[in-house]
Amino acid sequence: MPDEVKISAIVSTYASEEFMVECLDDLVGQTAADQLEIVVVDACSPQGEGEIVARYQERFPRINYIRTPERIGIYAAWNVAIKAARGKYLTPFSTNDRLAPDAYDVLGRYLDEHPDVDLVYGDTHLTDLPHQTFESFSPSVGDEGPAWQWPPFSYFDLLVRCSVGPHPMWRKEVHGPVGLFDESFKSVGDQDFWLRLGRAHVLRNIPHFTGLYWREEAALSNQEGAYKELARLRMSYVPAYLKSRDFGECNAIRDKVLGSFERGELAQAIIAFKCELEECLLSASCKLSEQIMLLTERGRLAQAHGLYLANRPKLPDFPELAELDALMKRVAGQLVKQ
C-alpha cells in the first residue's frame, strides 16, 4: 500500500461504539481507499471505540487514532484531526452516517479536475433509522422528504440556509487564509466555516448521491442551542454582506433589512431578506438577462457586454444567472478577436 495520501477522512467519536464498525467498514470499503487515510479523534469516550479501531489498523495501517485526555467538542476534534492530516483533501464523516462506495472517488476526482473549486459536496439520502446502509435503507418520512438534493451553490442562499451537504470535501490548504473551525460553536461550527470559506472561495454541488444521513430524533429535538447559534451567525454574516454590496435598484430594501438587523429584529430581517430583497434581486436579474439577450440576438455584442459589466456586480451569485454569465464569457472572447 503506497504511502502517498490524497484524502484524509476525519472521524470524531464520543460514545459511538455501536456505530464504529459500520463507520470504518464504509471508509475502508471506499473505491478510493488506496488514496485514503482515516484520522479518528476519540474525544475521551467512555466506550470501546479505541479497541475497534485497533483491530482495523491491523489490515488498514493508514488509520491514525488520537485519543484526547479530556472530552472536547466536535469542532475541537476536527481541528485536532486537520492538524494531523496528511491528505491534500479533507472530509468529515459522522460515525452514524453512511457513504456511497464511490463517494470519495467522485469528490476527490472533481477537485482534481476543477482547480478553481475549493469545496465540493454531493446530494444526500435521508433515513429515520440507525444502522442502515447506503445500498439498503428506509427513506425518511420526515418533513424534509427522503433526500437533500441541493440546488447549485449560492452564497446569498448560504447566508440564511445551511445548503452545504453533510459529507463535503475541501482542500486542506484553505485553512491557511480561512482558519480552522471555531470551537466556541457546539452545533453550527461547520456552517460558520462554510460562510467564511464562501466569501472568497468557490464551493460547488454535484448532482451525485454521496451519502446517507440519519435524522436522529434526539438531535432533532434538541434545537434550542442550535437556534441561538444560527442567530449569532446571521447577526454576524448577513449585515456584513449587505453593507459590502451595492444592489442598485434594490438598495432601499437592503437598507430596510439592515435596519431590522440593527434593531435586533432578527426574524423580520430574515423574512425581508428572503422574501423582499431576494424577490427584488431576482426580478432585476430577469430584467437584465432579457435586455442582454435581446441585444445579443440583434448582434450588438459590445453594448450587451457593457450593460453586463455595469450591472452584474449589483446582483448576487444566483444560479439563475449562470446561463447569462456563460454567454457573456463567450461574448467577451468574441470581442477580443474583433
MOHU-V140635 format. One record per backbone hydrogen bond with DSSP energy under -1.0 kcal/mol. NH is the residue of the N-H (numbers start at 1). CO is the residue of the C=O. E is the energy in kcal/mol with one decimal. If there is no record, write none. Layout:
NH,CO,E + NH,CO,E
This chain:
6,35,-2.2 + 7,35,-2.5 + 8,89,-2.9 + 9,37,-2.8 + 10,91,-3.0 + 11,39,-2.8 + 13,41,-2.4 + 19,16,-1.7 + 23,19,-2.5 + 24,20,-2.6 + 25,21,-2.6 + 26,22,-2.2 + 27,23,-1.6 + 28,24,-3.0 + 29,25,-1.4 + 30,27,-1.6 + 31,101,-2.5 + 33,30,-1.9 + 35,32,-2.2 + 36,33,-1.3 + 37,7,-2.4 + 38,62,-2.6 + 39,9,-3.1 + 40,64,-2.4 + 41,11,-3.2 + 42,66,-3.1 + 43,13,-2.4 + 44,42,-2.2 + 52,48,-1.4 + 53,49,-2.7 + 54,50,-2.2 + 55,51,-1.4 + 56,52,-1.6 + 57,53,-2.2 + 59,56,-1.0 + 60,56,-1.9 + 64,38,-3.2 + 66,40,-3.0 + 68,42,-2.6 + 77,73,-2.2 + 78,74,-2.4 + 79,75,-1.9 + 80,76,-2.0 + 81,77,-2.3 + 82,78,-2.7 + 83,79,-2.1 + 84,80,-1.3 + 85,81,-1.6 + 89,6,-2.2 + 90,170,-3.0 + 91,8,-1.9 + 93,10,-2.8 + 97,94,-1.5 + 98,212,-2.3 + 100,210,-2.4 + 103,100,-2.0 + 106,102,-2.7 + 107,103,-2.6 + 108,104,-2.3 + 109,105,-2.1 + 110,106,-1.8 + 111,107,-1.9 + 112,108,-2.1 + 113,109,-2.3 + 114,110,-1.2 + 117,114,-2.0 + 118,202,-2.7 + 119,202,-1.4 + 120,169,-2.7 + 121,204,-1.8 + 123,208,-1.8 + 124,148,-2.4 + 125,211,-2.6 + 126,146,-2.7 + 127,213,-2.1 + 133,136,-1.9 + 140,126,-2.1 + 145,142,-1.8 + 148,124,-3.4 + 158,154,-2.2 + 159,155,-1.5 + 160,157,-1.4 + 161,157,-1.1 + 163,161,-1.3 + 169,120,-2.5 + 170,90,-2.3 + 171,118,-1.9 + 172,88,-2.8 + 174,171,-1.5 + 175,172,-1.9 + 176,173,-1.5 + 178,174,-2.4 + 179,175,-1.4 + 185,182,-1.5 + 192,188,-2.1 + 193,189,-1.8 + 194,190,-2.6 + 195,191,-2.2 + 196,192,-2.1 + 197,193,-2.9 + 198,194,-3.1 + 200,197,-1.2 + 201,197,-1.4 + 204,119,-2.2 + 206,121,-2.3 + 208,206,-2.5 + 210,123,-2.3 + 212,98,-3.0 + 213,125,-2.9 + 215,127,-3.0 + 216,214,-1.9 + 220,216,-2.4 + 221,217,-2.1 + 227,223,-2.7 + 228,224,-1.9 + 229,225,-2.0 + 230,226,-2.7 + 231,227,-2.3 + 232,228,-1.9 + 233,229,-2.2 + 234,230,-2.6 + 235,231,-2.5 + 236,232,-1.1 + 237,233,-3.2 + 238,234,-1.3 + 241,237,-2.3 + 242,238,-2.6 + 243,239,-2.6 + 245,242,-1.3 + 250,247,-2.3 + 251,248,-1.9 + 254,250,-2.2 + 255,251,-2.6 + 256,252,-1.6 + 257,253,-2.4 + 258,254,-2.4 + 259,255,-2.2 + 260,256,-1.7 + 261,257,-2.0 + 262,258,-2.7 + 263,259,-1.5 + 264,261,-1.7 + 265,260,-2.7 + 266,264,-1.5 + 269,265,-2.4 + 270,266,-2.6 + 271,267,-2.2 + 272,268,-2.4 + 273,269,-2.3 + 274,270,-2.7 + 275,271,-2.8 + 277,272,-3.0 + 278,273,-1.7 + 279,275,-1.2 + 280,276,-2.3 + 281,277,-2.6 + 282,278,-2.6 + 283,279,-2.2 + 284,280,-2.4 + 285,281,-2.3 + 286,282,-2.4 + 287,283,-2.4 + 288,284,-2.5 + 289,285,-2.5 + 290,286,-2.4 + 291,287,-2.2 + 292,288,-2.6 + 293,289,-2.7 + 294,290,-2.1 + 295,291,-2.1 + 296,292,-2.6 + 297,293,-2.6 + 298,294,-1.4 + 299,296,-1.8 + 300,295,-2.5 + 301,299,-1.6 + 304,300,-2.2 + 305,301,-2.7 + 306,302,-2.3 + 307,303,-2.3 + 308,304,-2.0 + 309,305,-2.6 + 310,306,-1.8 + 311,307,-1.5 + 312,308,-3.1 + 314,311,-1.5 + 315,312,-1.9 + 318,316,-1.6 + 321,318,-1.7 + 322,319,-1.9 + 325,321,-2.7 + 326,322,-2.3 + 327,323,-2.2 + 328,324,-2.6 + 329,325,-1.6 + 330,326,-1.8 + 331,327,-2.5 + 332,328,-2.4 + 333,329,-1.6 + 334,330,-2.0 + 335,331,-2.5 + 336,332,-1.8 + 337,333,-1.4 + 338,334,-1.0
